[in-house]
Amino acid sequence: YSFSDTVSANLQELFKIDEKSGEIRTTGELDFEDLQSYDLEIEARDKGIPPLAGHCSVELEVLDVND
């Protein structure tokens, strides 16, 4: 699993993706006041010959815990 080439470097710094499981985690704090949602394009590629790839879009919604 990896981020698609369309995902900006800034977003790739905010999130990390486990290459084997595809689990996505934050690397820092997300602020609802800055941005309420994130759209990430994820790619999965197997080790076949030739390798096959698939992709999906993941939308993350940030909740404002202060409200």
DAFEN-V623719 format. One record per residue. N is the residue number from 1. RES is the residue in three letters. D_CENTER is the distance of its C-alpha to the mean C-alpha in Angstrom with 2 decimals. Layout:
# DAFEN-V623719
n: {N/N}
res: {RES/RES}
d_center: {D_CENTER/D_CENTER}
This chain:
# DAFEN-V623719
n: {1/2/3/4/5/6/7/8/9/10/11/12/13/14/15/16/17/18/19/20/21/22/23/24/25/26/27/28/29/30/31/32/33/34/35/36/37/38/39/40/41/42/43/44/45/46/47/48/49/50/51/52/53/54/55/56/57/58/59/60/61/62/63/64/65/66/67}
res: {TYR/SER/PHE/SER/ASP/THR/VAL/SER/ALA/ASN/LEU/GLN/GLU/LEU/PHE/LYS/ILE/ASP/GLU/LYS/SER/GLY/GLU/ILE/ARG/THR/THR/GLY/GLU/LEU/ASP/PHE/GLU/ASP/LEU/GLN/SER/TYR/ASP/LEU/GLU/ILE/GLU/ALA/ARG/ASP/LYS/GLY/ILE/PRO/PRO/LEU/ALA/GLY/HIS/CYS/SER/VAL/GLU/LEU/GLU/VAL/LEU/ASP/VAL/ASN/ASP}
d_center: {9.86/8.07/6.11/8.77/11.47/11.08/8.09/10.38/11.29/11.32/7.68/7.22/9.99/8.78/5.98/6.83/6.46/9.99/11.43/13.93/12.73/9.05/8.82/5.90/8.01/8.92/11.18/13.49/14.71/13.39/16.45/17.17/19.84/17.63/14.98/14.93/11.69/8.38/7.48/4.48/6.47/6.22/9.63/11.95/15.23/18.34/21.17/23.83/26.26/25.17/21.50/19.92/16.43/14.57/11.54/10.05/8.50/6.66/8.42/8.47/12.08/13.54/17.04/19.89/21.61/24.60/25.67}
